[in-house]
């Protein structure tokens, strides 16, 4: 069985930066926390916990690492009021989106945010101006509700490109003057494009990453769209030999929050299966 790893797999720059910042804080000593899971990967969160990084910040004063997805200002204020030192590991792309929302709100614009409701990044973005932000997750959602005199549209960085464009088309029709800001992460798009390209010449897709990771879910959706067999696993332990019986080639894609060592374990297991 031929096994091909999609080149753009594993940590994106923002996630790598957040993990490195947390590791450095742990090495420096003292209580170290994150405000919720630092990234959407259970294995990496557990490894950080073994280094002394607690994902629950409500403890004795120490250092709190802000997750890569960012936080609403109110949550940051609560953390600071509890006596913690804040180290901001928010992805720079997310910080850019947060600033764009604040600027639009200050100008009196309504902000339409294309995003997954409840996703930590969406929550953090909407929290920049809660009275001015309207989260839109679907085309139907863009079709409903009142229109605004002055409006801006942007997106959760890992939101679907095709869905964002469809939402933008609806809002442009309803509000011809709306300003559309493309805040989608090009690294996320690049790994999706590569996954499609590699899958085109493969029999099957294996996606590696956390089940609560939005960008990993986008990769899994590529398999479903292709009509070819696909499996989504968090670790090599979930791979079953029977699923690869008669498969000649496999494309392996990993989400932006998937550590290399997890992906390497999956590839090793696939090689073992191919020799059986």
N, C-alpha and C positions, 0 to 999 in steps of 0.2 A: 504494500500500500504506500503510495507516494504521499508525503506529508509536506505541505507548503505553509509556512507562517507568513501571514500578511505583514509586510515591513512596518507599517505604522500601527504597531500594537503595543499595549501597555501604557504606562504613565505618560500623560501629556505634561507639558511644562508646568502648568499650574498645580497639578496634583503632586508632581515630584518636588516642587518648591515647598508645598505645605508639609509633606512628609519629612523633608530635610529640616525644616524649621522646628517641627515637633521633636525630632531626634536630637537636635542641638540643645533644645530646652531641657530635655530629659538628661542629657550629659552634664548640663550645668548644675543639676541638682535642685532640691526643693520640690514642693508639690507642683505638679504639672498636670493641667487638665485640657480637654478640648470641649467646646460647647456643642455637644452632640458628636456623633462619629465624624472624624476628620474628613474622611472620604467614604464613598459607597463601596467599601470592600471589607468584609468581615475579617478576612485573614490578616489584612494589614492592620486593622484596628486592634486585633488581638495581639499582634506582634508589638505594636506600640504600647499596649497595656503591660506586656511583659517587661518593657523598658521603664515602666513607671508613669505612663501617660494615661490618666483616668478620663474616660469620655463624659463623666458627670462633673461639672465644675462646682457644684455646691458643696464645698469642703473648706478647710482652713485656707486662708489667703495664700495665693501662690501665683503661678503663671498660667494664663488661659490662652490657648491657641485658637484663634477664630478659624473655623472650618473653611475649606476651599470654596464652598458654596456661598459664603458670606452670611451675615446676620442682619436683622433689622436694627436700627439705631436704639430702639427701646431695650432690646436684649443686651446690647453692648453697654448701655447705661446701667442696667441691673448688675452686670458682671463687675463693672468698675466700682459701683456702690458697695459691693461686697468686699472690696479691698484687694481685688486681684489686679495683677499687671497683665495688660492685654498685648498679645503678639498677633498681629493681623496677617493671617495666611490666606486671606481671600484671594482667589485667582485674579490676576490683573485685568483680565477681560471682564470679569464680573464687576470689579471696581469701576471700570469704565462705564458699564451699564448703569450702575448705581448713581454715578455722577450725572449721567444723561437724564435719568428720571428726576433727580433733584432740580436740575436746570430747567427741565420742562415744566415741573410743578411750580417753580418760582415765577415762571413767565405766565402762569395761569392756564396752561394747557392741560387737557385730559390725557393721561397716558394709558394707552392700550398695550397690555403686556401679554404677548403670546407665550403661554407656558403651561406646564402641568400643575394644576392646583394641588397644593400641599407639598410640592417638591421643595426642598430646603432653599434652593437658589431662588425659586419663584417667590417664596415667602420673604426672603431677605430683600429681594428687589421691590416687591410691593410695599414692604415696610418703610422704604425710603420716603414715601409720600402716600400714606394709606388713604387719604381723602381724595387723592387725584388719580389713583391707579385702578384700572379695571382689568382683571385677568381674563383672557380669552383663550380657551383651549380648543375650540372647534370652529368650523366655518359657520355652523348654525348660531354659535355664540356671537360671531361677528355680525350676523344678520339681525340680531335682536338688540333691544335696548335703545336708549336715546342717543342721538348723534351729538357731537360736541362742536362748538364753534372753532376752537383751536385744539388740535390733537396731534399726538405723536404715537407711533407704533414702534415697539422694539420687542425683542424675544429673549427668553431664557437661552443661554448659550448653547445648550444641547438639544434644543427643540428641533423638530422635523423641518427640514428646509422646504419640502413640498407643501406641508401644511401651513408654514409661515407665509409662503407666497400666495397660497389660496386665501388665507385670512387677509393679507394685505390687499389683494384684488377686491375683496368685498368692501373693505373699509375705504379704499380709494373711490369706489363707486358711490358709497354712502356719504363720504366726506372728501370731496375732491382736493381739499387743501391739506390733507393730513401729511405730516412729515414721517417718512418711513426710514428708520435706522436699522441697518443690517448688523445686528450684534451676535449673530450666530458664530460659533467657534469654527475657524477653518480647519483646525486639527481634527475636530470631530467629523467634519464633512470629508476630509481627506481619507480618514480610515474607513469611512463608509464606502467611498468610491473604490478604494483598493480592495475592500472585501468583495464588492460586486465583481470587480475585474478578476480576482483570483477564483471566485466561485464559478465564473463562466467556464473555466477549463477544469473544474473539479467535480467530483460526483457528490460531495457532501460538505457541509459547513459545520465546524465546531466553534462555538463562541465561548470565550472564557471571561468570566467576570461576575460581580455581585448581582444578585437578583433584584436589588433595589437601585441599580445604576441605570439612569435614563439613557446614557449614550450606549451602554452595553445592550440595552433593550432594542435600540435602533439597529444594532448589528444583527441581533436575533431576528428582527423583522425582515431583514434582507434575505435571510434563508427562507422564511415563509413566503415572501414575494416571489422567489425564484422557482418555487415548486419542487426544489430539490430537498432531500433529507437534511435536517439540521438538528443539532443538539446544543443546548445552552447549559454549561456546567460552571460551578464555582471552583471546583478542584478536580484533580485527576480521579479521586475516589468515586466520582459520579459516572465515570465512563464505563459502559458495559460492552463487553466484546461482541455480543450478539448484534448490537446496533451497526457494526462495521463489517458484518459478514457480506462478502461479495463486493465491497466498496474498493475501487481501484485507486482513488485519489481523494485527499481531504484538504480543504483550506481551513486554516486555523486563524481566527481573529480574536483579539483581546481588547476589552474596553479600556478607556482612558484612566480608570482607577484600578486596573489590575496589575499587581506587582509582577515583574519579570519572573521571579522564582516560582510563582503559581503557574504561569504559562509554560515555563520550562518543564514543570512536573507533568502537565497535560501532554506536552509533546513527547516526553519520555514514555508515558503510558501508552500513547498511540503507537509508538515504535514497538513496544512490547506486544501490543495487540496484533500489529502487522506481521510479527514473526510467529504467531501462534498457528 
